[in-house]
Amino acid sequence: MRSLILLFALAFSVSAQAQLPHGTVYGTKPGTAGMMDASKVDAYMGTKTSVSTTIKGRIITVTKEKGGWFELDAGNGKIINAHFKNYNTTIPTSLKGHTVILEGIAQRQFIADSGQHFAGNNPTTDKKQANKQSLVFEVSGMMVE
């Protein structure tokens, strides 16, 4: 009987640790005014290279716990690479698949193709290999939804 109670208590504690409670905050608590879906950030930015905003999206994977580095689903196969402004923030890998609300700065980064350093002297480069853009989000606050 005693071992049955111990087994039940152990199973309950493991399942409680696996799930993050709704409203868990990392960093500062994000404001929800003007919040948009992560798939709309690129269009919202227009021609700007950076914009301060609040977004909502699903975490694909946590790439590094220390510093809070993770990838966010931006829809249509696009990914937003995100990290915390404060490097002392640590997030668990169990955030994978959770929907979160992020507040911070969205930035466009331009990635040149491998022939870019030749300054146009590479005639075999076609227009399909044009410079690529990626979105990076510097998070000041995150809340698990």
N, C-alpha and C positions, 0 to 999 in steps of 0.2 A: 504494500500500500504506500509506504514511504517513498519507494523508488518510482512509483507511478506518479506521485505528486511532483517529485523532483524532475522527472522526465517532461511532464506537462509544463512546469515553470521554465525549463530550459528551452523548450520548443517555442513558448510564447515570447521569451526574451530575444531569441534569434529572429523571429518574424517581425518583432517590433523594431529591431535595428535595421532590417532590410528596407523598410519603408520610411521615407522622409515625411514628416508631418507637413500638411498644407500650411503655407505661410512662412516656411523656414527662410530666413534672410541671411545673405552673405554680403559683407560690405555694409553700405547704407541702404535703407529701405527705399526702393524706387517709387516715384510718384506715377500714378496711372493716367494723369491728364495728358491727352494727346498721344496715347499709346497706339501703335500700329503693329500689324503683323510683320514678321521678319521678311516675308516674301515681297513686301512693298517698299522696303528701305531703299533699294537701288533706284526705283522710279522716283521716290520722294526726294532723293539727293539731287536729281537732275544733273547739272554740270558742276555742282559743288564737289570739292574734294573731301570735305568733312562737315558733319552736322551733328549737333547734340540732340538726342532723341531718346524715347522710351519704346522698346520693342518687346513683342511676345513671340516666342518660338520654342521649338523642341530641340533638346540637346541630342546630337548624334553620338558623340563620344567625348569623354574627358581625356585629353591627351597628356596633361600633366597636372597632378593635384596641387602641388606647391605653386603659387602664383595664379591658380585658377585658370588654366589654359583648357579650352574646349572648342568643339565645333558645333555650330548651330545650323539647322536646316533652313535654307532660304527659299525652298520650293524650286521646281523645275530643274532639279539636279545641282543647284548652286549651294555653296556652303559659305557661311560666315565664320571666319576664324575669330575667336573672342578670347580675351584675357583680362584679368583684373588690373586696374590702375595701381592698386596697392599689392605689391608682390607678397606680402605677408598673409594674404588671404589663401586659405586652403579649402578646396572643395572635394567631396567624396566622389569616387568613380561610380557610385550607385545613382548618380544624377542622370546617367544615360537613359534616354527615352522619356524623361520628365519634361513637362512644359514649364517654362520659366518666363518671368518678366524681368527685363534688363534695362537699366538706365545707364547712359554713358555717351560716348562719342563714336559715331560710325565714320570710318575713313576709307577712301579708295586708295589702293596701292597698285601701282603699275609695274608689271613684270615684263621686262624686255625679253624678246626671243634670243636664242643663243648667238645669232649673227649680228645683233645690235651693235656690238663694240667695233664692228668694221665700218661704222658710219656710212652705210649705204653702198659700200663697195662689194656687196655680195649679191650678184645678179640672179643667183639660183633661188633666193628667198622669194616666195610668192606671197600674195596678200592673205592667204589662209593662215599664215604664221604671224599675223599682226600682233602687236603688243596686247597682252592679256591684262585684265583688271581683276582684282580680288577685293572683297570687302573685309575689313578688319574692324572689330568692335572692341573699344577699350571700356571695360565695365567699371562703373563706380559703385553700383549696387545691383543685387539680384535677389529675387524672391521666387521660391518654388510655388507653382500654382497647384 
